[in-house]
């Protein structure tokens, strides 16, 4: 009997509890979610997944991944900067070497130009000295000085003794600008008339060229040829021929 009473009480209690207990419509997963603290790791993961990529980049995360990424970026940047610095240094060194080479070449060119200029100046001084020496000799006297220049056979080249005589007359003409001369070319009797006229003209022109180089003006000189028409010595031997191969300096007044 006692047992039946106990069982009946238990049934009554169960009936009362069943009428008053209401089930929560939320699911088990939601209840578990509500039971999780808001600042926990699961909540942070959900928030990160819902956040746009641009915002996620700005949100600080736990130290390990971020530190690794930052270190990698910093290392890469440092390496690139070092590479750039090395390339720049190499380029600067190459530029400095090229500039030094150009400066050395310019210095060598300037030195060569200076040497060439010095050589030209020396040659100019030498020429001037030669001209001064040629003009510093005795001045011919038209009244008494020899006026005949002799030539070798079939030649119009002035011999050394003829050069001295011509230069002496040139100095006189330079000092006396109003004086004029007739330079006459002659030949010996051998050869035809036309040939000897041409040869006589070459001899007269050779004397005029020498005087012009000394400073005598063309207006003071006239070159003419007589060929074999006016021999200085009669005969057909070598002595007569040597006397007739000549150029004469004849003053007009």
C-alpha positions in Angstrom: 0.0 0.0 0.0 2.8 2.3 0.9 4.4 1.6 -2.4 1.3 2.6 -4.3 1.1 5.9 -2.5 4.7 6.7 -3.4 4.1 5.9 -7.0 1.0 8.0 -7.0 2.8 11.0 -5.5 5.5 10.7 -8.1 3.0 10.7 -10.9 1.2 13.7 -9.5 4.5 15.6 -9.3 5.4 14.6 -12.8 2.0 15.8 -14.1 2.5 19.2 -12.3 6.0 19.6 -13.7 4.9 18.8 -17.2 2.2 21.5 -17.2 4.4 24.2 -15.9 7.7 23.5 -18.0 7.8 25.2 -21.4 10.5 24.4 -24.0 12.7 27.2 -25.3 12.1 27.5 -29.1 15.8 28.3 -29.6 17.9 25.5 -30.9 20.6 23.8 -29.0 23.3 25.5 -31.2 21.8 28.9 -30.4 21.8 28.2 -26.7 25.4 27.2 -27.0 26.1 30.3 -28.9 24.4 32.4 -26.2 26.4 30.7 -23.6 29.7 31.7 -25.2 31.2 35.0 -24.0 31.2 37.8 -26.6 34.9 38.5 -26.5 35.9 34.9 -27.0 38.0 33.5 -29.9 34.9 32.2 -31.7 33.2 35.5 -31.7 36.4 37.2 -33.0 36.5 34.7 -35.9 32.9 35.3 -36.8 33.4 39.0 -36.8 36.6 38.7 -39.0 34.7 36.6 -41.5 31.9 39.1 -41.8 34.3 42.0 -42.1 35.3 43.3 -45.7 38.9 42.6 -46.7 39.9 46.3 -46.5 38.7 46.4 -42.9 40.2 43.1 -42.0 43.6 44.4 -43.0 43.3 47.2 -40.5 42.0 45.0 -37.6 45.0 43.9 -35.5 45.2 40.1 -35.2 47.1 37.8 -33.0 50.9 38.4 -33.0 52.3 35.4 -34.8 51.0 35.8 -38.3 51.2 39.6 -38.4 54.7 39.6 -37.1 55.8 37.1 -39.7 54.2 39.2 -42.5 55.7 42.4 -41.3 59.1 40.9 -41.0 58.9 39.5 -44.5 57.8 42.9 -45.9 60.5 44.7 -44.0 63.1 42.2 -45.1 62.0 42.5 -48.8 62.1 46.3 -48.6 65.5 46.3 -47.0 66.8 43.9 -49.6 65.4 46.0 -52.5 66.8 49.2 -50.9 70.2 47.6 -50.5 70.1 46.3 -54.1 69.2 49.8 -55.3 71.9 51.3 -53.3 74.5 48.8 -54.7 73.3 49.4 -58.2 73.5 53.2 -57.7 76.9 52.9 -56.2 78.1 50.8 -59.1 76.6 53.3 -61.6 78.2 56.2 -59.8 81.6 54.5 -59.8 81.2 53.8 -63.6 80.3 57.4 -64.2 83.2 58.6 -62.2 85.6 56.3 -64.1 84.2 57.5 -67.4 84.5 61.2 -66.3 88.1 60.6 -65.2 88.9 59.0 -68.6 87.3 61.9 -70.4 89.3 64.3 -68.3 92.5 62.5 -69.0 91.8 62.4 -72.7 91.0 66.1 -72.6 94.2 66.8 -70.7 96.2 64.8 -73.2 94.5 66.6 -76.1 95.2 70.0 -74.5 98.8 68.9 -73.9 99.1 67.8 -77.6 97.5 71.0 -78.8 99.9 73.0 -76.5 102.9 71.1 -77.9 101.6 71.6 -81.5 101.1 75.3 -80.8 104.5 75.6 -79.3 106.0 73.8 -82.4 104.1 76.1 -84.7 105.2 79.1 -82.7 108.8 77.8 -82.9 108.5 77.3 -86.6 107.1 80.7 -87.1 109.9 82.2 -85.0 112.4 80.2 -87.1 110.9 81.5 -90.3 110.9 85.1 -89.0 114.5 84.7 -88.0 115.4 83.4 -91.4 113.6 86.3 -93.1 115.3 88.8 -90.7 118.7 87.2 -91.5 118.0 87.5 -95.2 117.1 91.2 -94.8 120.0 92.0 -92.6 122.7 91.6 -95.2 124.4 94.3 -97.3 122.2 96.5 -99.6 123.2 96.6 -103.2 124.4 99.7 -104.9 122.8 99.9 -108.3 125.7 101.8 -109.7 128.5 99.4 -108.7 127.0 96.1 -107.5 127.0 93.0 -109.8 123.6 92.6 -111.5 124.0 89.2 -113.3 122.9 85.8 -111.9 124.3 82.7 -113.7 122.5 79.4 -114.3 123.5 75.8 -115.1 122.7 74.3 -118.4 119.0 74.0 -119.2 118.1 75.1 -115.6 116.3 77.9 -114.0 117.3 77.1 -110.4 119.1 79.9 -108.6 122.5 78.9 -107.2 123.6 80.1 -103.7 125.8 82.9 -105.0 122.9 84.1 -107.0 120.6 84.1 -104.0 122.9 86.4 -102.1 123.1 88.9 -105.0 119.3 88.9 -105.5 118.7 89.5 -101.7 121.1 92.4 -101.7 119.1 94.1 -104.6 115.8 93.2 -102.9 116.9 95.1 -99.8 117.7 98.1 -101.9 114.3 98.0 -103.6 112.5 97.6 -100.3 114.3 100.7 -99.0 113.6 102.6 -102.2 110.0 102.0 -103.1 110.1 104.3 -106.1 112.9 102.3 -107.8 112.0 99.7 -110.5 113.9 96.9 -112.2 113.6 94.9 -115.4 114.5 91.2 -114.8 115.8 89.9 -118.1 116.3 86.1 -118.8 118.9 84.9 -121.4 120.1 81.5 -122.7 123.1 80.3 -124.8 122.8 79.6 -128.5 121.9 75.9 -128.3 118.3 74.9 -128.9 115.4 76.5 -130.9 114.2 80.0 -130.5 110.9 79.2 -128.8 112.5 76.8 -126.4 115.1 79.4 -125.4 112.5 82.1 -125.0 110.6 79.9 -122.5 113.7 79.0 -120.6 114.8 82.7 -120.4 111.3 83.6 -119.0 111.6 80.9 -116.4 115.0 82.3 -115.3 113.6 85.9 -115.1 110.5 84.6 -113.1 112.8 82.8 -110.7 114.6 86.0 -109.8 111.3 87.9 -109.4 109.9 85.2 -107.1 112.9 85.4 -104.9 112.6 89.2 -104.6 108.9 89.0 -103.9 109.6 86.6 -101.0 111.9 89.3 -99.5 109.2 92.0 -99.7 109.7 93.7 -103.1 106.3 94.6 -104.6 105.3 93.4 -108.0 104.9 97.0 -109.2 108.7 97.4 -108.9 109.6 94.4 -111.0 109.1 93.3 -114.6 110.2 89.9 -115.9 111.0 89.5 -119.6 112.9 87.0 -121.8 115.3 87.5 -124.7 116.2 83.8 -125.2 119.4 83.5 -127.2 118.9 86.8 -129.1 121.3 88.9 -126.9 124.4 86.9 -126.0 126.8 88.4 -123.5 129.8 86.5 -125.0 130.5 85.5 -128.6 131.4 82.0 -129.4 130.1 78.5 -129.1 132.4 77.0 -126.5 131.6 76.2 -122.8 133.0 79.5 -121.5 130.8 81.5 -123.8 127.8 79.3 -123.1 128.3 79.8 -119.3 128.4 83.6 -119.7 125.1 83.6 -121.7 123.0 81.4 -119.3 122.0 84.3 -117.1 119.4 86.7 -115.7 120.2 90.5 -115.5 118.8 93.0 -113.0 118.5 96.3 -114.9 117.3 99.5 -113.1 114.9 101.7 -114.9 116.2 104.8 -113.2 
